[in-house]
Amino acid sequence: MATTEIVTRTDDGRSTDLDTLYLLGGAALVIVGAGLVLSNPTVRKYMSQIGIGDIASAAIPDIERYFRLRAM
């Protein structure tokens, strides 16, 4: 019985661009799914109660400082 491979491999063992396509497709699905969940009014209400926006705005100065130090 002959089997077929979904991903063909080159002579040195590296996979083809199909792996990259699967990876990017999966990442796109995760982003779209997160957008759909976060667009729900109930989820937005709970997120505002938790204060996620406040945490993110408090972390931005630290992130900017990190990038300035890294660029030196």
C-alpha angles and dihedrals in degrees: 000000000000119000125204126212121227092209117041117215127216123231094269094049100258116137123236129249090280090085090055090048091053091047094050092043091053092048090051091051091050092051093047091047092050090049091052092049094046092049090063109107093222092053091047090053092052092045091054090050092053092049100231091157091056091052092050094048090049092052097050096081090052092050092049090050090050092053092048091052092046092052092057 
